[in-house]
Amino acid sequence: MNKHEDFLLNKIAGPKDVKKLSIPEMEKLAQEIRTLIIEKDAAEGGHLGPDLGIVEATIAYHYVFDAPKDKLVWDISHQTYPHKMLTGRAKAWLDPDHYEDVTPYSNPDESPYDYYAVGHTSTSVALATGMAKARDLMGQHENIMALIGDGSLTGGLAFEGLNNAAIEPHNLVVVVNDNQWSIDKNVGGVVTSLKKLRDSNGQTAENPFKAMGFDYRYVADGNDLSAMIDAFKAVKDVDHPILLHINTLKGKGYEPAVKDEEAHHWVSPFNLEDDQPLATENQKPTSKSVALDVIKEQIDSGQKIMTINAAIPGVFNLDEFKNEYPANYTDVGIAEQESVAFATGFAKEGGIPVLMENSTFLQRAFDQLSHDTAANDLPVVMLVAGGTISSQSKTHLGIFDQVMISNLPNWIYLAPTTLAEEKAMLEWAIKQKKHPVAIKVPGDVPETDHQTVITDYSTINYQVKPGKEVAVIGLGAFYQLGEKVANKLGATLVNPLSANILDEKALDQLAANHKVIVTLEDNILDGGFGQKVASYLGNKDVKILNYGQNRVYTDQTPVAEIYQQNHLTLEQIVADVQKSL
């Protein structure tokens, strides 16, 4: 039900309708858009601060330019809620019954006004530069623009993109949305440079964009609708590369988001009356609290540890830690390549880096995992969160970490099944000095169970609870699923401890004593743990059934549906095994 039937937004079917509005009407439209963003995020969760800050710039763009012929490439695209409302998708905010109609990122399958499925950072300038080159070669003349900001200017690909964009011979506009934040506060030399530009109203001689060759323009208030319209009119149809630097307020229009930008970058459902989350916090130990407890204990005992993250302190609950242990904390910005190489350099000099990564973002650092860390076999310790089958956008899936890490030489990838096991694995990883070790941070797992917790993982020895006919190997968090399957079948249950180091002796014994071996992993199947087991046992007289997610991009698909599609429910697995017997 649309309770906002009087909203002007109801009359906006597309950008052509925006062009008919007066400035006061567009200012009213901006207020409506903010109201709807806050209401929907309160009900469903989502990105809040980034979208509230970009409203006026989005309205001004669609007022001045001629989308979809003119093209705007959104960096990360988590700030496209206003854009979606103005391009025919407003019902997904106006009517709660349609909240699920759109994805939270730009999506070409959804609208001709979206050009890419984008959810990771720093890619916009490179994408737009390629588009501009193709436009020129084909003799076309549309405007090409990249909008980058909200921290994405700290990523390496942003600099690579700017390096090439600056020498484009024809039309290309890069908008730097400078709100002084990424997820956490922005860090590094880029921050210093942007501050000098803001403080001088864009007039400082220390202008890196001019030095690169850009025609530079500055807007002191990027939330002033008239100023943004004038700025966009001034750069429309230009025949050279321009960098338009706009100073915006993240969270504008919602005071709690202005006061606490980090907490409101992305929000879980919350109470509109008091801004408090609807879900109560779990007071029990979690995989992240256990990891931090270990790190603190090791620092306090004299270990020279550096905790490193790439602009995601909230993912690992590092806010208190970074204040308590500032000398042992480094945030490199949204730059996973930098984080892995930095950690490798720290290890080379004898320090102990504990690198904290999110599975989906770790993709950006694949070369460093191989070329810098693995090829030099340096003892980097890495915690990988979010490595799981999920209902996320296809740009934010956490199902590729095992394939990336496990198939590189020298890396040991451990997968704890309990919090006690996670603690033991991290303590061992910090003390060993031979190889890089990654630990798959488990989600909802018990604190402990009846297994003996191993303290030395230099050799992987599977933990086996004997059963009959069938052996179920449950990796990491999927050990609990394996336990249910084994109980149903009276099967042997195996904790393999590692996603990539096989206990060949144990596998030989399992193959000799069982008719069927089942592998369960909370990740993609191709190149994963199960296939390693199947390959090793390929010449044995035993049937192998591998379970995980098939090599497809899911997009906001409910987890229960993904499990059903991949035969990952308890009933499906048991039926498959019984059929195979």
N, C-alpha and C positions, 0 to 999 in steps of 0.2 A: 504494500500500500504506500502510495506517495503522499506523505504528510506535508510536503512542501509544494503544493500545487500552485501557490502564488509566486514561486521563485521565477525569476527571469530566465534561469537556466533551462526551464522547461521549453522555452521557445528557441533554444540554440540546437539546431540539428547538425550544424557544421560550421566551419570558419566563415562561410559567406554570411551567416547570421551575426557573427561577431562584428563584421565590418560595418553593419548597419547601426551599431550602438554609439551613443554619445559617451564622452568621458565619464560623466556621473553614472550612467548606466553600467559602464564597464567596472567602475569602482564598486557599485552594488553587486555586480556579478562576482567580483573578487571576494566580497564578504560571504556570499552564498557558497562559493566553492570551499572556502575555509570551514564554514559551518559543516558542510557535508563530509569533508575529509575527517574532521574531528569526530563527528557522529559515527561514521563507518569504522574508523580505527578503534573507537571505544567499544564498538560491538564485536569487531572481528580481529582486531590487531592489524598492524601494518606499519609502513613507513609514515612518520608523522612530520617531524621537523623539516626534512628536505622538501616535502611537498608544500608545506605552509609557506616556505620562503620563496618559492619560485612562481607563485600565482600571477603576479603582475607581469613578469617577463613572458610568461606563457600566453596570457591574454594579448599582450602587445605584439608578440610574434604573429599570432593568427590574425590580428587586425591589420598588420602591415604586409606580411608575405602571403603568397598564394599556394598554400599546401593543398593537395599533395604534390603539385608540380614542383614548387620550391621544397627543398628537403632539409629537415632538421634531424641530426643524429644526436640522440640523447646518450650521454655517458652514464653507465650503470643502469639508467632508466628507472631507478626507484623513485624518481621525482616526477613521474609522468601522470599522476592522478589528475591534475588540472588539464593537461593536454588531452587525456582520454575523455574528460567531461565535455570538452569543446569540439570533439571530433566524432560525435554521434553515439557516445557511450555513457551519457550522463545518468541513464536509468540505473546503472550499477552503483550509483551513490544516492540517487533520489529515492529509490524504492528498496527497502531492506529485503524484499522477496527476490531481488535481482542482484544482491551483493556478490554472488558467486559467478556472475556472467562474464567478468573480465579477469585477466591475470594481473598481477601487480607490477609487471614490467612491460616494456614495449613488445609488441607481438604482431608480426606481419600477417599471421593467420587470422588475426582479430580485426584488422583495419588497414586500409590502403594508406593511412596516415602514419603508420609505423613501418619502418624500413628494415629493422633487424630485431631478432630476439636477443636482447642484451641484458645481462644482469651482473656482469663483472666489470671491473673498473679500467679506466685509462685507454679505452679502445676507440673513442669517438673521433679523435682528430685523424688517426690513421685511416679509419673507415671513410670519413668525409673526404680526405685527400684522394683516396682511390676513386671515389665517385666523381670528384671534380675532374680528375684526369680522363676518366671515361667520357664524361659530358663533353669535354673539349674535343676529344678525338672523334666523337660522333657528331660534332657540329651543333650541339644543343646549347641552351643559354640559361637554364634555370639557376636559381640561387642555391648554393650548398653551404650549410652551416653545421658546425659541431658545437654542442653545449657541454662543457666540462667543468667540474667543480665538486664541491662537497667532498674534498679530499683526493679526488682522482688525479689531480695534478701532481701528486707525489709518486705516482707509479711510473716505472721506467718507460712503458710504451707511450705515455703521454709526451715525454721528451723526444722519443723517436718520431712520433707523429708531428710534433711542432717543428722538428728539424727539417722535415720534408715539406710541410705545409707552407713554411716561410718562403720557399722558393717557387711556389706555384705561380704560373704566369697570369692566371685569370682569377675569376671570382671564387673566393673561399673566405668564410668568416668563422673565426673561433671565438665563442663566447666563454669567458672564464667567469663562472658563477662563484664569487669569492665570499663565502659565508664564514670563513675562518675555522671550519670544522670538517672532519671526516665523520667517522662514527665517534671517535674521541677527538680531542683537540688536535689540530694539525701540527705536525712537527717538521723540523729540518730547515734547510736554507731557503726553500721555497717560501716558507712562512715569513722569514725576514724580508725577502724581496717584495712579497705582496704587501706587507705592512708599510714599507717605504713608499710604495705606490699609493696606498690608501691615504697615508698621512700627508702626502704632498698633493693630494687631489690629482694623482696621475702625472705630476710634473717633475718628479725626481729624475736626475740625469742617470741614475743607476736603474735603468729600465732594461731588463733582460729580453723582453719581447722586441723592443726596438733594435737592440743589438743583434738579434737574430734576423732582422729584416722586415718585421711586421709593421704595418701602419697601425699604430696603437691608439685606441680611444678609451676613455674612462667615464663611467657613470657612478657618481658618488652615492646615489640612492637607487638601487636596482629594484626597490619596492615602490617607487614613484611611477605610476602608470604613464603619465604624460612624458616623463623623462625617458622611459623605455621606448615609447612609441617614436619619439624624436630620434633616439639613438638608432633604432632599427630602420627608420626611414633614411637615415644618413648613410647606412651601409648597404642598403638594398641596391642590387644591380651594379655594384662596384666591380672594377676589372682587375683587382689585385688582392692579395691576402691581407686581411685585417684581423686584429685581435681586439675584441671588445671586452673590456674588464668591468664587470658590474659588482658593486658591493651590496650584498643582500643580508637580511636578517633571518637566520634559520629559526623556524618555529613561530614566525610572525603571526600574531592574531590569537595565540594561545599562550598565556603568560607562563604556565608551568614549563612549556617547551622552550621558552626563551631563557628561563632561569636555569634549567638543567638540560642542556642540549644533548648530552650523551645519553641520558636515560630516555629521551624522547626521539632519538633517531629512528628507532623501531620500537613499537610498543606491543605488548600483549593486551588483550581486552581490559578496559579499565572503567572505573566509575566516573561519569561526567561531573558528578557533584563535587568530588574531592580529589580526582586524578589518581586514585589508588587502584592498583591492579585487582581484578576480580578473583584471580587465583591466589590462594595463600601460599607463601613460600615454604618449601620443604625444610624443616629444621634438622632432618637427619643428615648424616654424612653423604656426600655425593662424590662422583668420580672427580669432579673439579676441586672440591674442598680437600679430598684426600691427596691429590697431587700437590696442592699448595702447602699442605701440612708437611709433606715430605721435603719440599724445596726449602721451606723455612727452617726445618730441623737441620738440614744439611748446611745451609748458610750459617746458622748459629753454631754449628760444630766446626766451622772454619773452612768449609769447602768454597772455592772461588767460583761461584755460580753466577751466570748472567741469564736472567729470564728475558726472553726475546719474543715480541709479537709484532704483527703487521697491522696495526690500527684496530685490533679487535680485543681490547682488554676486557670488555664486558662478557665475551664468550667464555673466558676462563675466570671470571670474577676477580680480576686483577686490580681493581680500583683501590682497595684497601692496601694490597701488597705494594703497589708502586709508591705509595706514600710512606709505608713502613720500611721498605728496603729500596730507596731510590738509587743507591749505588749498584744494585743488583738487578736493575730493570732497564730495558731499552725497547722503545716503540719506534720502528723504522718508517712508520707511515704505511700507506696502502701499497706495499712493495714487497711481495713475497720473495721475488728473486733476490732482492737485497737481504731479506731476513735470513735466507738459507746460506748465502755467501758470507754474510756477516758472522753467522754462527760458526761457519767452517773456519774462518779466520781466527775467531776467538779460541776455538779448539786447538788450532795449530800452535798458538802461543802458550798452551798449557792450561787454559781456562776450561770451565765446564759449562758449555752453553745448553740451556734447556729451552728449546724452540717450541712455541705454541702456535699451532696452525689449525685452520678449519679445512676439512677435507675438500670442500668445493673450491676454496681459494688457492689451495696448494697446487692446483693445475698450473698456475702461472709460474711456478718455480721448478718445473720438471727438469729443465736443463741443469739447474744448480744442484738438484738432488743427485744427478748423475755426474756431471762434469767436475763440479767443485768438491762435493762431499764424498760420493762413492769412489770416484776415480783416485782420490787421495786417501781414502780409507781412514777418515778422521772421526774421532768419537763424539760426534754430535748426538745429543739426546733430543728427540722430537716427540711431542704429544700431539696426536691428531684427533680433533673433535669432529663430531657430526658425520663420521664415516658410516652412514646407515641408509637403508632404503627409507624414503620419506615422501611426503606429499608436496615437496617444494616445487617451485618453478623449474623448468628444464634447464635454466641457467644456474641453478643453485643445488643441483643434485650432489649427494655425498657418497656416490657409489663407485668412484674411480680410484680412491686412495690406495687400495690394495694392489690394483694393477700397476699403478705408478711406482709405488715403493718396492713392492715384493719382487718385481722382475729386474731390479737393478742389482749388480754385484755388490757385495759387502754389507748392504743394509740388512739388518735383522728387524723384522716386524713382529712385535709381540701383541697378543690379543687376550687381555685378561677377562675372566669370567665372573670375578667378584671384586669388590673394593679391596679386600685383603691382598688379592693377587696383584692388582694394579699397584698397590703400595710396594710390594716386594719387587715387582718388575722395575719400577722407577728407581728404587734404592740401588738395585743391581746395575741398572743402566748408567747411573751417575758415577758409580765406583769403577766400572770396567773402562779400559782405555784402548781396546783393540779395534772396535768397529763402530760405525754409526748405528744407533738403535732408535727405532720408532715404536711408540706404544699407542695402540688404538684405544682412545679414551672410551670406555664403555658407557652406554646410556643407563637405563634402569636395570641395574643388576644388584643382587644381594650383597650385604657387607661381607659375608663369608658363607661357606657351606661345610660339608663334611670332608672335603678334599684336604690333603696335606698341602700347605702353601710352600711351594718351591722357592728357594732364595738364590739359586745359581742357575742362570739361563745360558751359560756359555755352551752347554750342550742341551738340546731339546729332547726331553724324555716324556712322551705322552702319558697322561694320567688316564687309566683305564678302569672302569667299573664293569666287571664281567657279566655277560648275558648269553643268549643263545641265538644262533642262526644269522642274526643281523647285527651289524656294528654301526652305531650312529656317532659321527664326528661333528660336534657342534662348536664352531669357532666363535670365540669372544662372546658377545651378547647373545648370540644364537645358541649358546650352550643350554640356555633355559628351554628353548624350543626343542632341542635335542633330548633334554631330560624327559619332556612330556612324550615325545615319540618313543623313546626307549621304554618308558613305563608302560605304554600301550602295547608294545610288542614283546616285552620281556627281553629287550635287546641289550647288547653291550653299549655302554656310553663312554665316549672318549673326549677328553679335553686336550686339544692339540697344542695349546699355548702360543703357537706362532702361526702367522698367516703365510709364511714362506719357507721356513726351515722344517723339513720333514724328518720325522723319526722313522727311518727306513726299517729298523728292526721291528718296531711296533707294527708298522704297516704290513710287513711280511707275516707276522703272527696273526694279525687280523684277517688277512687274506686266506691263510691256511685254515682258520677255525670258523669262518663265516661264509654264508652263501651270498650275502648282499652287504655292501658298505655304502652308507649314506653320508654325504657331506652337506653341511648347512653353513651358509655364510651370508652375512648381512651386507652384501656388496654385489658388484656385477660378476656374472659367472665367467665371461670370456677372459682368459688370462689370470683367473683368480685361484684361490686355494684349492677348490674342488678339482679343477682341471690338473693341477699339479699332482694331486693324489691319484687321479685316474691315469695320468701319464706314467707315473711310477709303477702302478700296478697293472699296466696294460697287458703284460704277458702272463698274468696270473689268472687262475680259474676262479674268478669271483666277479660278480656284477657290481658296477659302481653307479650310484644314482647321485647326481650333483644338483643341489638346490641353491638358488640365489636369484638375482634379477637378470633377465635377459638383456642383451645389448640394445636397449631402446631408450629414447628420451621420454620420460613421463613428464607431464606438465600440470601441476596442481591436482594430480590424481590421488584420491584417498588411499592411504596405506593399505587398508583392508582390501581395496580393489586390486592393488598391485600384488598383494599376497595371493589373491585368488587367481589372477592371471598367470602367476609364476608357480602355481602349485605349492605355495608356502604355508598353507594352513595345516594344522595338525591332522585333520581328517583326510586331506588330499595326500599328504605324505604317507600316512599309514596305509591308505588304500593302494597307493602306488607300490609300496613295499610288499604288501600282501599279494598283489597281482604278480609281481616279479618272482615271488617264491613259488 
